[in-house]
Each structure stands twice: as C-alpha cells, then as structure tokens.
Amino acid sequence: MISYLKLKVKVAKRWFGVILTGDYFRLGLKQTKKSIGDWQEETSITLPIFDSPLKEGKLHNLRIAIQKINGRILYPGKIFSFWSELGEPNQRKGYKEGRVIRNGLVSTEIAGGLCQLSGIIYYLSLELGLRILERFPHSRDLYTEETRFTPLGTDASVVYPTKDLRIQNTFSYPLLFHWELNESELTFRIRAAFPFKRRKLYFQQTKKNGFSNVKVFLGSEEDGSSLLCSSDDYLL
C-alpha cells in the first residue's frame, strides 16, 4: 500500500509540474485522417535487437507500447511525452519482465526493455533538430561497440513516472510517427508532407575515474558550427 501511495504522489507531482509550465495543453499524439499520399517525405532509422536472456519479454513489451502510439501524428508546437502516451506500464496492461538498468546495476522489472523504444525516438529526433524538453541518460555503459544499438550518448532512460522523454515538434507541419518491429530489428519512421533534413551528430568521449563522459553535438549545415546537445557521465 505504501509503495502504491508513493507512486500516486509521484504521478501527482509530475502532472502538477507539467500543468504549471503550460506544457499540459500541448501534449499528445493524434490519430491521422490523411491518406498515405499526404506523407510523401520520409526518414527512418533501424536498430538491431540483440539476443539476450530476456529478449522475448522485451519484444513483448515493445509490441504493447508500439501499438499505443503507432500511426499517430505530432502537430506543430505539440509535445510527445513517452509516459503521457503509454501511461503506467503494469501487468494489467499485459507487460512482462524485461531487463533494466537502475542505479548502475542490471536488474529485471515489469515493462523492462522499453528504453530501446525511447532511445530510437530520441536518436532520430536529435538528428532532425526537434526540441528535446526532457531526456535522461542511463547510469551505466553496459555495451561494447559490437553490441551497442545506438551510439553512447543517444540513449534515453525512462522510468515511470519520474523520468520521461518529451520532444516538441518545431517544424511548421505535422509529423507522422510509425514503427515496425520484428525479432531482430526495430524501425522508426517519421513522415511529413514537406522535405526535412537530418543533421550529423558529433561525439566527444573522455574516460576518467571510472566514468565515461560523452558530449553530443548537432552539426549545422549553414555555417558548419555545432550545438552541444548533451553531456552525460556513464559508469564503466
């Protein structure tokens, strides 16, 4: 009962903060009524899903989450919030156990594995130059370059309800979100009626005192300058 009440207090604090900032009224993906022909421009990213002891649980959880948000649009100025769209991920909604990283340690919990979904959203959003309002890195780097599915620094940890991923559509036109999932790959597509460009990301990594600091920069096509997107410390 105590843990249940603590969760409800955290949820209430989260929503109170969102309302105070005014972001509450800008939240939400919407169903599309446009035909496929209205979304002639497209960009996509595909990430591998590696074999692991909890892979089946991860795939199961990803399928449930994707079903909630697939084929929906983000209008100009509107905000995508990972937990606003999915709600509390619990067993009642069909989620199973999967792997998570908490406080630098690997463990399992219900709905584990959803961070690959939040990570692919964050990664492509960075390259498109969308506004990142909230994002958290993982506390630890568990991967080698051969097993890493996104570059270090482009991950997005999500923990309900305290750690969210929130992204704002800064384009003047709506964006259609679409995901495809199979046993070995997760693909995220963004479609629009007008052309858009992906910009190059640059990474700067420094290792010191058992941590790896990763700075991510977004390149500019106009003057060649770069913008600092994030600076994260990962326990090695």
KOLSEDREN-214950 format. One record per residue (C-alpha): residue in one letter; x, y, z; residue number from 1. Coordinates in steps of 0.001 Angstrom, whole numbers, always signed. Layout:
# KOLSEDREN-214950
 roba      c1      c2      c3 miti
    A       X       Y       Z  NUM
...
# end
This chain:
# KOLSEDREN-214950
 roba      c1      c2      c3 miti
    M      +0      +0      +0    1
    I   +2849   +2386    +867    2
    S   +4566   +1872   -2488    3
    Y   +1228   +2376   -4251    4
    L    +677   +5682   -2433    5
    K   +4239   +6811   -3162    6
    L   +3660   +6134   -6844    7
    K    +450   +8164   -6850    8
    V   +2215  +11061   -5126    9
    K   +4976  +10988   -7747   10
    V   +2388  +10939  -10539   11
    A    +540  +13885   -8983   12
    K   +3772  +15879   -8636   13
    R   +4696  +15122  -12217   14
    W   +1363  +16291  -13634   15
    F   +1277  +19353  -11379   16
    G   +4654  +20400  -12753   17
    V   +3557  +19842  -16350   18
    I    +417  +21938  -15778   19
    L   +2423  +24772  -14180   20
    T   +4719  +25034  -17206   21
    G   +1749  +25101  -19572   22
    D   +3027  +22028  -21405   23
    Y     -27  +20000  -20415   24
    F   -2113  +21737  -23067   25
    R    +456  +20960  -25763   26
    L    +769  +17243  -25043   27
    G    -385  +14449  -27274   28
    L    -186  +12486  -30476   29
    K   -3372  +12495  -32562   30
    Q   -4896   +9999  -34947   31
    T   -4397  +10831  -38606   32
    K   -7210  +11217  -41111   33
    K   -4907  +11862  -44053   34
    S   -4158   +9305  -46735   35
    I    -713   +7775  -47318   36
    G    -194  +10099  -50280   37
    D    -196  +13122  -47966   38
    W   +3019  +11898  -46298   39
    Q   +5350  +11687  -49308   40
    E   +8520  +12673  -47390   41
    E  +10089  +10100  -45055   42
    T  +13167   +9470  -42958   43
    S  +13844   +6396  -40835   44
    I  +16271   +4667  -38527   45
    T  +16638    +933  -37818   46
    L  +18261    -511  -34697   47
    P  +19196   -4139  -34049   48
    I  +17643   -6153  -31234   49
    F  +20340   -8442  -29928   50
    D  +19811  -11844  -28355   51
    S  +19645  -11835  -24555   52
    P  +18073  -13968  -21778   53
    L  +15137  -11534  -21542   54
    K  +14719  -10833  -25252   55
    E  +11217  -12349  -25516   56
    G   +9951  -10190  -22668   57
    K  +11490   -7135  -24272   58
    L   +9884   -7849  -27656   59
    H   +6530   -8460  -25964   60
    N   +6733   -5147  -24108   61
    L   +7787   -3255  -27225   62
    R   +4813   -4638  -29165   63
    I   +2363   -3420  -26493   64
    A   +3927     +46  -26350   65
    I   +4167    +469  -30129   66
    Q    +519    -469  -30556   67
    K    -423   +2530  -28376   68
    I   +1450   +5131  -30429   69
    N   +1830   +3734  -33948   70
    G    +426   +5650  -36906   71
    R    -230   +8852  -34965   72
    I    +803  +12423  -35700   73
    L   +2520  +15191  -33774   74
    Y   +1226  +18605  -34799   75
    P   +3415  +21743  -34954   76
    G   +4222  +23024  -31469   77
    K   +2798  +19904  -29815   78
    I   +4777  +17748  -27402   79
    F   +5325  +14000  -27456   80
    S   +5579  +12605  -23923   81
    F   +6533   +8935  -23591   82
    W   +4598   +8331  -20365   83
    S   +1690  +10578  -21263   84
    E   +1080   +8334  -24272   85
    L   +1718   +4947  -22630   86
    G    +510   +5541  -19086   87
    E   +1668   +3332  -16228   88
    P   +3294    +158  -17630   89
    N   +1990   -2658  -15434   90
    Q    +916   -6310  -15584   91
    R   -2745   -5362  -16009   92
    K   -1825   -3928  -19407   93
    G     -17   -7130  -20356   94
    Y   +3586   -6075  -19775   95
    K   +6125   -8732  -18788   96
    E   +9511   -8689  -17093   97
    G  +12475   -7331  -19027   98
    R  +15966   -6030  -18366   99
    V  +16541   -2573  -16892  100
    I  +19458    -545  -15535  101
    R  +18782   +1065  -12150  102
    N  +21413   +2961  -10155  103
    G  +24184   +1472  -12249  104
    L  +23002   -2117  -11748  105
    V  +21317   -4534  -14152  106
    S  +18037   -5990  -12907  107
    T  +14604   -7022  -14149  108
    E  +11200   -5460  -13744  109
    I   +7803   -5280  -15401  110
    A   +7954   -3459  -18769  111
    G  +11746   -3714  -18952  112
    G  +13231   -3100  -22388  113
    L  +11131     -52  -23295  114
    C  +14252   +2115  -23245  115
    Q  +15121    +892  -26731  116
    L  +11863   +2456  -27926  117
    S  +12536   +5755  -26152  118
    G  +16139   +5629  -27384  119
    I  +15256   +5299  -31058  120
    I  +12776   +8177  -30732  121
    Y  +15402  +10371  -29093  122
    Y  +18124   +9455  -31594  123
    L  +16113  +10343  -34703  124
    S  +14639  +13448  -33038  125
    L  +18167  +14700  -32331  126
    E  +19208  +14292  -35963  127
    L  +16107  +16164  -37141  128
    G  +16759  +19009  -34717  129
    L  +13491  +18663  -32815  130
    R  +13371  +20340  -29406  131
    I  +14248  +17966  -26564  132
    L  +12400  +19107  -23451  133
    E  +13238  +16177  -21194  134
    R  +15608  +13237  -21509  135
    F  +17712  +11164  -19120  136
    P  +20763   +9025  -19927  137
    H  +21336   +5596  -18440  138
    S  +23621   +5489  -15424  139
    R  +25975   +2856  -16815  140
    D  +27509   +1773  -20117  141
    L  +26996   -1997  -20415  142
    Y  +27855   -2438  -24064  143
    T  +30823   -2895  -26359  144
    E  +30970   -1233  -29768  145
    E  +29838   -4560  -31283  146
    T  +26749   -4900  -29067  147
    R  +25736   -1230  -28861  148
    F  +22492    -448  -30749  149
    T  +22885   +3352  -30589  150
    P  +25994   +5484  -30105  151
    L  +26782   +6162  -26462  152
    G  +25123   +9462  -25592  153
    T  +21983   +8896  -27669  154
    D  +20178   +6623  -25202  155
    A  +17072   +7711  -23295  156
    S  +16234   +6121  -19954  157
    V  +12548   +6170  -18988  158
    V  +11208   +5375  -15514  159
    Y   +7526   +5817  -14753  160
    P   +6591   +8483  -13760  161
    T   +9746  +10385  -12791  162
    K  +11926  +10043  -15908  163
    D  +10145  +10912  -19128  164
    L  +11131  +11597  -22723  165
    R   +9449  +14754  -24034  166
    I  +10009  +16115  -27540  167
    Q   +8398  +19113  -29239  168
    N   +7643  +19383  -32954  169
    T   +9434  +22566  -34025  170
    F   +8516  +22188  -37693  171
    S   +5649  +24177  -39231  172
    Y   +3935  +20977  -40377  173
    P   +2740  +17752  -38706  174
    L   +4870  +14620  -38373  175
    L   +3551  +11077  -38691  176
    F   +5192   +8519  -36374  177
    H   +5412   +4891  -37439  178
    W   +7246   +1872  -36019  179
    E   +7977   -1608  -37343  180
    L   +9202   -4446  -35130  181
    N  +10429   -7957  -35837  182
    E  +12572  -10492  -33990  183
    S  +15851   -8749  -34793  184
    E  +15120   -5106  -35673  185
    L  +13178   -2037  -34566  186
    T  +12487    +654  -37183  187
    F  +11201   +4172  -36504  188
    R   +9870   +6225  -39430  189
    I   +8847   +9867  -39464  190
    R   +6778  +11026  -42420  191
    A   +5717  +14514  -43481  192
    A   +4165  +16395  -46380  193
    F   +7260  +18561  -46820  194
    P  +11009  +17826  -47047  195
    F  +13120  +17742  -43915  196
    K  +16817  +17079  -43386  197
    R  +18732  +15048  -40857  198
    R  +21836  +16695  -39459  199
    K  +25041  +14956  -38474  200
    L  +25800  +14199  -34836  201
    Y  +29331  +14502  -33473  202
    F  +30587  +12736  -30351  203
    Q  +33359  +13580  -27908  204
    Q  +34214  +10917  -25308  205
    T  +36524  +11236  -22298  206
    K  +37208   +8492  -19747  207
    K  +38239   +9407  -16208  208
    N  +37901   +7973  -12683  209
    G  +35728   +5041  -13749  210
    F  +33307   +7162  -15767  211
    S  +32925   +7925  -19442  212
    N  +31794  +11449  -20267  213
    V  +30111  +11743  -23646  214
    K  +29279  +15060  -25273  215
    V  +26923  +15041  -28264  216
    F  +26943  +17905  -30755  217
    L  +24495  +18642  -33577  218
    G  +26150  +19976  -36723  219
    S  +24823  +22957  -38666  220
    E  +24685  +22873  -42453  221
    E  +24619  +26663  -42735  222
    D  +27877  +27740  -41118  223
    G  +29488  +24455  -40119  224
    S  +29193  +25182  -36411  225
    S  +27936  +22638  -33883  226
    L  +25496  +22855  -30972  227
    L  +26017  +20973  -27706  228
    C  +23011  +18697  -27193  229
    S  +24070  +16788  -24079  230
    S  +26952  +15955  -21747  231
    D  +26458  +12664  -19867  232
    D  +28539  +10619  -17435  233
    Y  +28314   +6812  -17624  234
    L  +29706   +4411  -15038  235
    L  +32081   +1998  -16767  236
# end
